[in-house]
Amino acid sequence: MKLQKLTGNDSSCAGKHCPTVYSTDRGSLVVQGYTVSDADLDVPAGEGIVEVPLSLIKELMRSGRLG
C-alpha cells in the first residue's frame, strides 16, 4: 500500500507523532490517531477505532485534497 500524507502539519505537534490522514493507492483513507479503549462500542475483530481532533478534519476539508 502506498500512502500520501494529507494532513498532520499542526505546529503544536512539532517533533511529535500526531494524528494524520493519508490517502492510499487503493482509493481509501488511513487515519492515524489516539487509540480508543473506553468507548462503549462493539468493534469487530480486525478493526480498531481511533480518536482525532476535530481540527484535523477541518484541516482536511479546507485543504481540498479529497477527491
N, CA, C and O atoms as a GROMACS GRO file, in nm:
protein
  268
    1MET      N    1   0.085  -0.117   0.000
    1MET     CA    2   0.000   0.000   0.000
    1MET      C    3   0.089   0.123   0.000
    1MET      O    4   0.185   0.132   0.076
    2LYS      N    5   0.057   0.218  -0.086
    2LYS     CA    6   0.129   0.346  -0.089
    2LYS      C    7   0.043   0.451  -0.022
    2LYS      O    8  -0.078   0.460  -0.048
    3LEU      N    9   0.105   0.532   0.063
    3LEU     CA   10   0.034   0.637   0.136
    3LEU      C   11   0.085   0.774   0.095
    3LEU      O   12   0.203   0.793   0.069
    4GLN      N   13  -0.008   0.870   0.090
    4GLN     CA   14   0.026   1.011   0.068
    4GLN      C   15  -0.031   1.091   0.184
    4GLN      O   16  -0.152   1.089   0.208
    5LYS      N   17   0.055   1.162   0.254
    5LYS     CA   18   0.012   1.241   0.370
    5LYS      C   19  -0.076   1.356   0.325
    5LYS      O   20  -0.038   1.434   0.237
    6LEU      N   21  -0.194   1.369   0.385
    6LEU     CA   22  -0.287   1.476   0.352
    6LEU      C   23  -0.292   1.583   0.459
    6LEU      O   24  -0.314   1.701   0.428
    7THR      N   25  -0.274   1.545   0.584
    7THR     CA   26  -0.282   1.640   0.696
    7THR      C   27  -0.179   1.602   0.801
    7THR      O   28  -0.106   1.504   0.786
    8GLY      N   29  -0.176   1.681   0.905
    8GLY     CA   30  -0.093   1.647   1.019
    8GLY      C   31   0.025   1.739   1.038
    8GLY      O   32   0.124   1.701   1.100
    9ASN      N   33   0.017   1.859   0.985
    9ASN     CA   34   0.126   1.955   0.998
    9ASN      C   35   0.098   2.058   1.107
    9ASN      O   36   0.144   2.172   1.098
   10ASP      N   37   0.025   2.018   1.206
   10ASP     CA   38  -0.012   2.106   1.317
   10ASP      C   39   0.114   2.150   1.392
   10ASP      O   40   0.190   2.066   1.441
   11SER      N   41   0.136   2.280   1.401
   11SER     CA   42   0.256   2.332   1.465
   11SER      C   43   0.264   2.296   1.613
   11SER      O   44   0.373   2.294   1.670
   12SER      N   45   0.152   2.267   1.676
   12SER     CA   46   0.155   2.230   1.817
   12SER      C   47   0.210   2.089   1.837
   12SER      O   48   0.237   2.049   1.950
   13CYS      N   49   0.227   2.015   1.730
   13CYS     CA   50   0.279   1.879   1.737
   13CYS      C   51   0.425   1.871   1.692
   13CYS      O   52   0.476   1.761   1.671
   14ALA      N   53   0.491   1.981   1.677
   14ALA     CA   54   0.628   1.982   1.624
   14ALA      C   55   0.715   1.879   1.694
   14ALA      O   56   0.728   1.879   1.817
   15GLY      N   57   0.775   1.790   1.615
   15GLY     CA   58   0.866   1.690   1.669
   15GLY      C   59   0.799   1.572   1.737
   15GLY      O   60   0.867   1.487   1.794
   16LYS      N   61   0.667   1.566   1.731
   16LYS     CA   62   0.593   1.457   1.794
   16LYS      C   63   0.516   1.381   1.688
   16LYS      O   64   0.500   1.428   1.575
   17HIS      N   65   0.468   1.262   1.724
   17HIS     CA   66   0.377   1.188   1.638
   17HIS      C   67   0.237   1.241   1.666
   17HIS      O   68   0.192   1.241   1.780
   18CYS      N   69   0.169   1.286   1.562
   18CYS     CA   70   0.038   1.347   1.579
   18CYS      C   71  -0.063   1.280   1.487
   18CYS      O   72  -0.025   1.218   1.388
   19PRO      N   73  -0.192   1.293   1.518
   19PRO     CA   74  -0.293   1.239   1.428
   19PRO      C   75  -0.273   1.293   1.286
   19PRO      O   76  -0.242   1.411   1.266
   20THR      N   77  -0.292   1.204   1.189
   20THR     CA   78  -0.266   1.236   1.050
   20THR      C   79  -0.366   1.161   0.963
   20THR      O   80  -0.413   1.054   1.001
   21VAL      N   81  -0.397   1.216   0.847
   21VAL     CA   82  -0.480   1.148   0.748
   21VAL      C   83  -0.396   1.127   0.623
   21VAL      O   84  -0.326   1.217   0.578
   22TYR      N   85  -0.404   1.006   0.568
   22TYR     CA   86  -0.332   0.969   0.446
   22TYR      C   87  -0.431   0.919   0.342
   22TYR      O   88  -0.532   0.859   0.378
   23SER      N   89  -0.403   0.942   0.214
   23SER     CA   90  -0.478   0.876   0.108
   23SER      C   91  -0.395   0.756   0.063
   23SER      O   92  -0.272   0.755   0.078
   24THR      N   93  -0.462   0.657   0.009
   24THR     CA   94  -0.393   0.535  -0.034
   24THR      C   95  -0.407   0.516  -0.185
   24THR      O   96  -0.491   0.580  -0.249
   25ASP      N   97  -0.325   0.430  -0.239
   25ASP     CA   98  -0.337   0.395  -0.381
   25ASP      C   99  -0.452   0.296  -0.404
   25ASP      O  100  -0.471   0.247  -0.515
   26ARG      N  101  -0.527   0.267  -0.299
   26ARG     CA  102  -0.643   0.179  -0.308
   26ARG      C  103  -0.775   0.257  -0.314
   26ARG      O  104  -0.883   0.199  -0.317
   27GLY      N  105  -0.764   0.391  -0.315
   27GLY     CA  106  -0.885   0.474  -0.316
   27GLY      C  107  -0.951   0.484  -0.181
   27GLY      O  108  -1.074   0.495  -0.172
   28SER      N  109  -0.871   0.479  -0.074
   28SER     CA  110  -0.925   0.487   0.062
   28SER      C  111  -0.840   0.583   0.145
   28SER      O  112  -0.741   0.638   0.097
   29LEU      N  113  -0.881   0.603   0.269
   29LEU     CA  114  -0.807   0.687   0.362
   29LEU      C  115  -0.757   0.602   0.478
   29LEU      O  116  -0.822   0.505   0.518
   30VAL      N  117  -0.641   0.638   0.531
   30VAL     CA  118  -0.587   0.579   0.653
   30VAL      C  119  -0.577   0.692   0.754
   30VAL      O  120  -0.523   0.798   0.724
   31VAL      N  121  -0.629   0.669   0.874
   31VAL     CA  122  -0.628   0.770   0.979
   31VAL      C  123  -0.542   0.722   1.094
   31VAL      O  124  -0.564   0.614   1.149
   32GLN      N  125  -0.444   0.802   1.128
   32GLN     CA  126  -0.360   0.776   1.246
   32GLN      C  127  -0.415   0.862   1.358
   32GLN      O  128  -0.430   0.983   1.342
   33GLY      N  129  -0.444   0.801   1.470
   33GLY     CA  130  -0.498   0.877   1.582
   33GLY      C  131  -0.467   0.809   1.714
   33GLY      O  132  -0.386   0.717   1.721
   34TYR      N  133  -0.531   0.856   1.816
   34TYR     CA  134  -0.511   0.804   1.951
   34TYR      C  135  -0.604   0.685   1.973
   34TYR      O  136  -0.725   0.697   1.953
   35THR      N  137  -0.550   0.572   2.013
   35THR     CA  138  -0.629   0.451   2.034
   35THR      C  139  -0.738   0.476   2.139
   35THR      O  140  -0.712   0.532   2.246
   36VAL      N  141  -0.860   0.435   2.106
   36VAL     CA  142  -0.973   0.449   2.197
   36VAL      C  143  -1.000   0.314   2.261
   36VAL      O  144  -1.020   0.214   2.192
   37SER      N  145  -0.999   0.311   2.392
   37SER     CA  146  -1.025   0.186   2.461
   37SER      C  147  -1.142   0.196   2.558
   37SER      O  148  -1.183   0.095   2.617
   38ASP      N  149  -1.196   0.315   2.576
   38ASP     CA  150  -1.302   0.333   2.675
   38ASP      C  151  -1.439   0.364   2.614
   38ASP      O  152  -1.530   0.408   2.684
   39ALA      N  153  -1.455   0.341   2.483
   39ALA     CA  154  -1.584   0.366   2.419
   39ALA      C  155  -1.673   0.244   2.432
   39ALA      O  156  -1.625   0.131   2.431
   40ASP      N  157  -1.802   0.267   2.445
   40ASP     CA  158  -1.898   0.159   2.457
   40ASP      C  159  -1.944   0.118   2.316
   40ASP      O  160  -2.058   0.143   2.277
   41LEU      N  161  -1.853   0.054   2.241
   41LEU     CA  162  -1.883   0.010   2.106
   41LEU      C  163  -1.848  -0.137   2.090
   41LEU      O  164  -1.758  -0.189   2.157
   42ASP      N  165  -1.919  -0.204   2.002
   42ASP     CA  166  -1.888  -0.342   1.968
   42ASP      C  167  -1.804  -0.339   1.841
   42ASP      O  168  -1.858  -0.337   1.731
   43VAL      N  169  -1.672  -0.340   1.857
   43VAL     CA  170  -1.581  -0.330   1.743
   43VAL      C  171  -1.543  -0.471   1.699
   43VAL      O  172  -1.488  -0.549   1.778
   44PRO      N  173  -1.572  -0.504   1.573
   44PRO     CA  174  -1.542  -0.639   1.524
   44PRO      C  175  -1.392  -0.669   1.525
   44PRO      O  176  -1.309  -0.578   1.520
   45ALA      N  177  -1.358  -0.797   1.531
   45ALA     CA  178  -1.219  -0.840   1.522
   45ALA      C  179  -1.159  -0.789   1.392
   45ALA      O  180  -1.224  -0.790   1.288
   46GLY      N  181  -1.035  -0.743   1.398
   46GLY     CA  182  -0.968  -0.691   1.280
   46GLY      C  183  -0.990  -0.544   1.256
   46GLY      O  184  -0.931  -0.486   1.164
   47GLU      N  185  -1.073  -0.481   1.337
   47GLU     CA  186  -1.097  -0.338   1.328
   47GLU      C  187  -1.056  -0.271   1.458
   47GLU      O  188  -1.050  -0.335   1.562
   48GLY      N  189  -1.030  -0.142   1.450
   48GLY     CA  190  -0.999  -0.064   1.567
   48GLY      C  191  -1.054   0.076   1.549
   48GLY      O  192  -1.088   0.116   1.438
   49ILE      N  193  -1.063   0.149   1.656
   49ILE     CA  194  -1.110   0.287   1.646
   49ILE      C  195  -1.005   0.380   1.704
   49ILE      O  196  -0.935   0.346   1.800
   50VAL      N  197  -0.995   0.498   1.644
   50VAL     CA  198  -0.901   0.599   1.691
   50VAL      C  199  -0.973   0.732   1.705
   50VAL      O  200  -1.075   0.756   1.640
   51GLU      N  201  -0.918   0.815   1.789
   51GLU     CA  202  -0.973   0.950   1.811
   51GLU      C  203  -0.877   1.050   1.748
   51GLU      O  204  -0.756   1.042   1.765
   52VAL      N  205  -0.935   1.146   1.674
   52VAL     CA  206  -0.856   1.254   1.616
   52VAL      C  207  -0.923   1.386   1.650
   52VAL      O  208  -1.044   1.392   1.666
   53PRO      N  209  -0.845   1.493   1.661
   53PRO     CA  210  -0.904   1.623   1.690
   53PRO      C  211  -0.993   1.670   1.574
   53PRO      O  212  -0.961   1.647   1.458
   54LEU      N  213  -1.100   1.736   1.606
   54LEU     CA  214  -1.188   1.792   1.504
   54LEU      C  215  -1.110   1.886   1.412
   54LEU      O  216  -1.141   1.896   1.293
   55SER      N  217  -1.010   1.954   1.465
   55SER     CA  218  -0.930   2.045   1.383
   55SER      C  219  -0.860   1.972   1.268
   55SER      O  220  -0.835   2.032   1.164
   56LEU      N  221  -0.828   1.844   1.286
   56LEU     CA  222  -0.766   1.766   1.180
   56LEU      C  223  -0.862   1.747   1.064
   56LEU      O  224  -0.823   1.760   0.948
   57ILE      N  225  -0.987   1.718   1.094
   57ILE     CA  226  -1.089   1.700   0.990
   57ILE      C  227  -1.115   1.833   0.920
   57ILE      O  228  -1.130   1.838   0.798
   58LYS      N  229  -1.120   1.941   0.996
   58LYS     CA  230  -1.139   2.073   0.936
   58LYS      C  231  -1.023   2.107   0.843
   58LYS      O  232  -1.044   2.162   0.735
   59GLU      N  233  -0.901   2.074   0.884
   59GLU     CA  234  -0.782   2.096   0.801
   59GLU      C  235  -0.794   2.018   0.671
   59GLU      O  236  -0.764   2.070   0.564
   60LEU      N  237  -0.837   1.893   0.680
   60LEU     CA  238  -0.854   1.808   0.563
   60LEU      C  239  -0.956   1.867   0.468
   60LEU      O  240  -0.933   1.869   0.347
   61MET      N  241  -1.068   1.914   0.519
   61MET     CA  242  -1.172   1.972   0.434
   61MET      C  243  -1.124   2.101   0.368
   61MET      O  244  -1.150   2.124   0.250
   62ARG      N  245  -1.054   2.185   0.443
   62ARG     CA  246  -1.002   2.312   0.388
   62ARG      C  247  -0.896   2.290   0.280
   62ARG      O  248  -0.884   2.368   0.186
   63SER      N  249  -0.820   2.183   0.295
   63SER     CA  250  -0.708   2.160   0.205
   63SER      C  251  -0.750   2.131   0.061
   63SER      O  252  -0.673   2.155  -0.032
   64GLY      N  253  -0.871   2.081   0.043
   64GLY     CA  254  -0.918   2.047  -0.091
   64GLY      C  255  -0.850   1.923  -0.147
   64GLY      O  256  -0.857   1.899  -0.268
   65ARG      N  257  -0.786   1.844  -0.063
   65ARG     CA  258  -0.711   1.727  -0.110
   65ARG      C  259  -0.796   1.601  -0.125
   65ARG      O  260  -0.747   1.497  -0.167
   66LEU      N  261  -0.922   1.611  -0.090
   66LEU     CA  262  -1.010   1.495  -0.107
   66LEU      C  263  -1.074   1.501  -0.244
   66LEU      O  264  -1.148   1.594  -0.275
   67GLY      N  265  -1.046   1.405  -0.323
   67GLY     CA  266  -1.117   1.384  -0.442
   67GLY      C  267  -1.101   1.451  -0.565
   67GLY      O  268  -1.171   1.421  -0.662
   0.00000   0.00000   0.00000
